[in-house]
Amino acid sequence: MKLHDQVKFAVKALMSRKLRSSLTLLGILVGVVLLTSVFTMADSIAATTTKVLVRGGATHIFLMPHGFTLTDADRTQIESIPHVVSTVAYLQLGTLAVSSGGVKETASIIVVEPQGISLVYPGIEVEDGSLDITFRGCLIGSNLYQEFSNQGVKLSIGDLIHVHFGKRAIPLRVSGILERYGFSFAGGRIDDAVIVPMDLMYAVIGRGEYRFLLVVVDSVDHVDLVVDTLKDLYGENLDMFVVKDLVKQVLSAMDWVTMIVGSIASVALVVAAIGLMNAMFTAVAERTRIIGVLRALGARRRHILSVFILEASILGIIGVALGVVIGFAAGAFIVSFTRGLGMGMGGAPVGISVYLSPLHLAVSVLIPLALTILGALPPAYRASKLEPAQALRYE
């Protein structure tokens, strides 16, 4: 019995009982759709979260002393730690009034050393102007720029704005209009902020005292070493936010969630495999005489076994192919209606990109196929063991 004859026999057998085949296929399809959609949603969230977190700088350590402020001597000592590339001082002064052209808005005031803006806020870019801020220069967040525009004041490079400290109004020149940024580990709503150079604010916060300090390490592999050294120097008096550790924690949590939810979805596949087994046992009983005829005409046991395996494989392949496509589409549909990841620290929501990892795609394909074939093996084996004379006498 040639392979193409076995395939034709299997297809004809499936077509002869369309309702039963359709119901069996539906069971496989539901399981694959559930599994694929769960993987798609989990992978999309994990990939987007990782991208957002890594943008914060996997080699960055944010220092937040409590009960004291870091001094120039502390900063020099920290910069002398092996593998520390640089440090950057920054500060959020809270929400203050900002005015221009007779319009007054409220904005977050972010103070940062000009040479370290791109380190504290990785990936920051200007829509117009430059990131280089002089003593009297500033950067305007995209939302703040839009708020002024809505009030009829369209800020341009070189325009004058005033930041109000109580009764004082400090004039600043606009050096750049920022593109939308969103999330930041350093805190502060950048899109609603005015970023000013640290030199301008020394009179307000005190020269040589640092409430927040970013430490940049030369490699991700050396971050733990620097963290241990900082703990030895300052003990519990220094809070540290390590981006690398957060990335690991998020990915670990997502792996557990994916495994648990994926296991629940896999139950549907097990049920489908049992349903397939039941349907195949029924098919063996219905076609016992036909099996006897085939055996009498010279079909070997392996041919009978392969016919029933082929029937199950055809259902499995169709179910997996349709299920993966529908499951991915369902996961993408749910993800598309997710408004964003609320990342905290004043960051704006970040939209989730649709993604399915190659590993989870392989799992969504191979596990259902494997369960389908395993479900078909007992009835197929039973069919192959029938003796021709016994099968022909079957009523």
C-alpha positions in Angstrom: 0.0 0.0 0.0 1.7 3.1 -1.3 1.9 6.4 0.7 -0.3 8.4 -1.7 -2.9 5.6 -1.4 -2.8 5.8 2.4 -3.2 9.6 2.2 -6.2 9.3 -0.2 -7.8 6.6 2.1 -7.3 8.8 5.2 -8.8 11.9 3.5 -11.7 9.9 2.2 -12.3 8.5 5.6 -12.4 12.0 7.2 -14.7 13.3 4.5 -17.1 10.4 5.0 -17.8 11.6 8.6 -17.6 15.4 8.2 -19.5 16.2 11.4 -17.3 14.1 13.7 -14.1 15.3 11.9 -15.3 18.9 12.3 -16.0 18.6 16.0 -12.6 16.9 16.5 -10.9 19.6 14.5 -12.7 22.3 16.6 -11.3 20.8 19.8 -7.8 21.0 18.5 -8.4 24.5 17.1 -9.7 25.9 20.4 -6.6 24.6 22.3 -4.1 26.0 19.7 -5.9 29.4 19.6 -5.9 29.7 23.4 -2.2 28.7 23.7 -1.0 31.0 20.8 -3.0 34.0 22.0 -1.7 33.6 25.6 1.9 33.4 24.2 1.3 36.4 21.9 0.0 38.6 24.7 2.7 37.5 27.2 5.6 37.9 24.6 4.3 41.3 23.5 4.2 42.6 27.1 7.5 41.1 28.0 9.3 42.4 24.8 7.8 45.9 25.2 8.6 46.1 28.9 12.2 44.9 28.3 12.6 47.5 25.5 11.3 50.3 27.8 13.5 49.2 30.7 16.7 48.7 28.7 16.1 52.2 27.3 16.6 53.4 30.8 20.2 52.1 30.6 21.1 48.5 31.6 24.4 49.9 33.0 22.8 52.6 35.0 22.6 52.8 38.8 20.4 55.6 40.3 21.5 56.7 43.8 19.1 58.3 46.2 20.7 59.0 49.6 18.3 59.4 52.6 19.1 61.3 55.7 22.1 63.1 54.0 23.2 64.5 50.6 26.1 63.4 48.6 29.0 65.9 48.4 31.8 66.6 45.9 34.0 64.3 48.0 31.5 61.5 47.8 31.1 62.0 44.1 34.9 61.8 43.6 35.0 58.6 45.6 32.2 57.0 43.6 33.9 58.0 40.3 37.1 56.3 41.6 35.3 52.9 41.9 36.6 50.5 39.3 34.4 50.2 36.2 32.5 53.5 36.9 32.6 55.5 33.7 31.0 58.7 35.0 28.4 60.3 37.3 25.7 62.8 36.5 23.8 65.0 39.0 20.1 65.6 38.4 17.1 66.9 40.4 13.4 67.4 40.2 12.3 70.7 41.7 8.6 69.8 41.6 5.8 71.7 39.7 6.3 75.4 39.2 4.6 78.1 37.1 6.1 78.8 33.7 5.0 81.8 31.7 5.6 83.2 28.2 3.8 85.7 26.0 1.3 86.5 28.8 0.3 82.8 29.2 1.1 80.9 32.4 1.2 77.1 32.6 2.4 74.7 35.3 5.4 72.4 34.5 7.8 70.1 36.2 11.2 71.6 36.6 14.1 69.1 35.9 17.6 70.2 36.7 20.4 68.2 35.1 24.1 68.7 34.2 24.1 69.6 30.5 26.8 67.1 29.6 24.7 64.2 31.1 21.3 64.8 29.7 21.6 61.9 27.2 22.8 59.6 30.0 20.0 60.5 32.5 17.4 60.3 29.7 18.7 57.8 27.1 17.2 58.3 23.7 16.1 61.8 24.3 15.8 63.9 21.1 14.7 67.3 20.0 12.0 68.1 17.5 13.6 71.5 17.0 16.7 73.1 18.2 19.5 71.4 20.2 20.1 69.5 23.5 23.0 71.9 24.3 21.7 74.2 27.0 23.7 77.1 28.1 23.6 78.9 31.5 20.3 80.6 30.6 19.0 77.9 28.2 16.3 75.3 28.7 14.5 72.4 26.9 10.7 72.4 26.6 8.8 69.1 26.9 6.4 68.2 24.0 3.2 68.3 26.1 4.2 71.7 27.6 4.9 73.0 24.1 1.5 71.9 23.0 -0.2 73.5 26.0 1.3 76.9 25.2 0.4 76.4 21.5 -3.2 75.7 22.5 -3.2 79.1 24.4 -1.9 80.9 21.3 1.7 81.0 22.2 3.9 79.0 19.7 7.3 78.8 21.3 10.3 78.9 19.0 14.0 78.5 19.5 15.4 81.6 21.2 12.1 82.6 22.8 12.1 83.8 26.3 10.2 82.0 29.1 10.0 82.7 32.9 10.2 80.1 35.6 8.6 81.4 38.8 10.2 80.6 42.2 7.8 82.3 44.6 8.2 86.0 43.9 11.2 85.5 41.7 10.9 85.0 37.9 14.0 83.5 36.3 14.2 84.2 32.5 15.4 81.4 30.2 15.9 81.0 26.5 14.4 78.1 24.7 17.3 76.0 23.3 15.2 73.0 22.1 11.7 71.6 21.8 11.8 67.9 22.8 10.1 65.0 21.0 7.7 62.9 23.0 9.7 60.8 25.5 7.4 59.2 28.1 8.9 56.8 30.6 12.0 57.7 32.6 13.8 56.0 35.5 15.1 59.3 36.6 11.5 60.4 37.3 9.8 63.7 36.3 7.3 64.0 33.5 9.7 65.0 30.8 6.9 65.7 28.3 5.4 68.2 30.8 8.7 69.6 31.9 11.3 72.4 31.5 14.8 71.0 31.7 17.4 73.5 32.9 21.1 73.3 33.5 22.4 72.5 37.0 24.6 75.6 37.1 21.5 77.8 37.0 20.0 76.1 40.1 23.1 75.9 42.3 21.8 79.0 44.1 18.6 77.2 44.9 19.8 73.7 45.9 23.3 74.5 47.1 26.6 74.0 45.3 28.3 70.7 45.7 25.4 68.8 47.3 23.6 66.1 45.3 20.2 64.6 46.3 20.2 62.3 43.2 23.2 60.9 41.3 23.3 58.7 38.3 26.3 56.2 38.1 27.2 54.9 34.7 29.1 51.5 34.6 31.2 50.4 31.7 29.5 47.0 31.3 26.4 45.2 32.4 28.7 42.4 33.7 30.3 44.9 36.2 27.1 46.4 37.6 26.8 44.0 40.5 30.5 44.7 41.5 29.8 48.4 41.6 26.6 47.9 43.6 28.4 45.8 46.2 31.1 48.5 46.5 28.5 51.2 47.0 26.8 49.1 49.7 30.2 48.7 51.5 30.7 52.5 51.4 27.3 53.7 52.4 25.4 50.7 53.8 21.6 51.2 54.2 21.8 55.0 54.0 21.9 54.9 50.2 19.0 53.7 48.2 19.9 52.3 44.8 17.8 51.7 41.8 19.5 49.2 39.5 18.0 48.9 36.0 19.6 45.6 35.3 18.0 44.0 38.3 14.5 45.3 37.4 14.8 43.9 33.9 15.7 40.5 35.3 12.8 40.6 37.8 10.3 41.6 35.1 11.4 38.9 32.7 11.3 36.3 35.5 7.8 37.3 36.5 6.6 37.2 32.9 8.1 33.7 32.4 6.2 32.4 35.4 2.9 34.0 34.3 3.4 32.7 30.8 4.1 29.2 32.1 1.1 29.1 34.5 -1.4 30.6 32.0 0.0 28.5 29.2 -0.4 25.3 31.3 -4.0 26.2 31.8 -4.5 26.7 28.1 -2.8 23.4 27.4 -5.6 21.6 29.3 -7.8 22.3 26.3 -5.3 20.5 24.1 -5.2 17.5 26.3 -9.0 17.4 26.2 -8.9 17.7 22.4 -6.4 14.8 22.3 -8.8 12.6 24.4 -11.6 13.6 22.1 -9.6 12.6 19.1 -8.7 9.3 20.7 -12.4 8.6 21.3 -13.3 9.6 17.7 -10.5 7.3 16.3 -11.6 4.3 18.4 -15.1 4.8 17.1 -13.7 5.0 13.5 -11.8 1.7 14.1 -15.0 0.0 15.2 -16.9 1.3 12.3 -14.3 0.3 9.7 -13.3 -3.1 11.1 -14.6 -5.0 8.1 -12.9 -2.5 5.8 -9.6 -3.1 7.7 -10.2 -6.8 7.2 -10.6 -6.4 3.5 -7.4 -4.3 3.2 -5.5 -6.9 5.2 -6.8 -9.7 3.0 -5.7 -7.7 -0.1 -2.2 -7.5 1.3 -2.0 -4.4 3.4 0.5 -4.8 6.2 -0.1 -3.8 9.8 2.2 -0.8 9.4 0.0 0.4 6.5 -3.1 0.3 8.7 -1.3 2.0 11.5 -0.1 4.8 9.2 -3.5 5.3 7.7 -5.0 6.2 11.1 -1.9 8.2 12.1 -2.3 10.1 8.8 -6.0 10.9 9.6 -5.0 12.3 13.0 -2.1 14.2 11.4 -4.3 15.8 8.8 -6.6 17.1 11.5 -3.7 18.2 13.6 -2.0 20.1 10.8 -5.2 21.9 9.8 -6.0 22.7 13.4 -2.5 24.0 14.2 -2.3 26.0 11.0 -5.6 27.7 11.6 -5.2 27.9 15.3 -1.8 29.7 15.2 -3.1 32.3 12.7 -6.3 32.9 14.7 -4.5 32.8 18.0 -1.9 35.3 16.9 -4.6 37.5 15.5 -6.6 37.3 18.7 -3.6 38.1 20.8 -2.8 41.0 18.6 -6.4 42.3 18.7 -6.3 42.2 22.6 -2.9 43.9 22.7 -4.0 46.6 20.2 -6.8 47.6 22.6 -4.4 47.9 25.5 -3.8 51.6 25.9 -0.3 51.2 27.2 1.9 50.1 30.0 1.7 52.4 33.1 5.3 52.6 33.9 5.2 54.9 36.9 7.9 57.5 37.9 5.8 60.0 36.1 6.3 58.3 32.7 3.6 58.4 30.1 2.0 55.1 29.0 4.0 53.1 26.4 2.1 51.3 23.6 2.6 47.5 23.4 4.1 46.1 20.2 2.8 42.7 19.0 5.3 40.0 19.2 5.5 36.1 19.3 8.8 34.6 20.1 10.1 31.8 17.9 10.3 29.4 20.9 6.6 30.0 21.8 5.7 29.7 18.1 7.4 26.3 18.0 5.7 25.2 21.2 2.3 26.3 19.8 2.9 24.1 16.7 4.8 21.1 18.1 2.9 20.4 21.3 -0.6 20.2 19.7 0.8 18.0 16.9 2.5 15.7 19.4 -0.7 15.4 21.5 -2.7 14.7 18.4 -0.5 11.9 17.3 -0.3 10.5 20.8 -4.1 10.5 21.0 -4.3 8.6 17.7 -1.7 6.0 18.6 -3.8 3.6 20.8 -6.7 3.3 18.3 -4.3 3.1 15.4 -2.3 0.3 17.1 -5.6 -1.5 17.9 -6.6 -1.3 14.2 -3.2 -2.6 13.0 -3.5 -5.6 15.4 -6.7 -6.9 13.9 -6.4 -10.2 12.1 -8.0 -10.3 8.6 -10.3 -13.3 9.3 -11.4 -11.8 12.6 -12.1 -8.4 11.1 -14.1 -9.8 8.1 -16.4 -11.7 10.6 -17.0 -8.5 12.6 -20.6 -7.4 12.8 
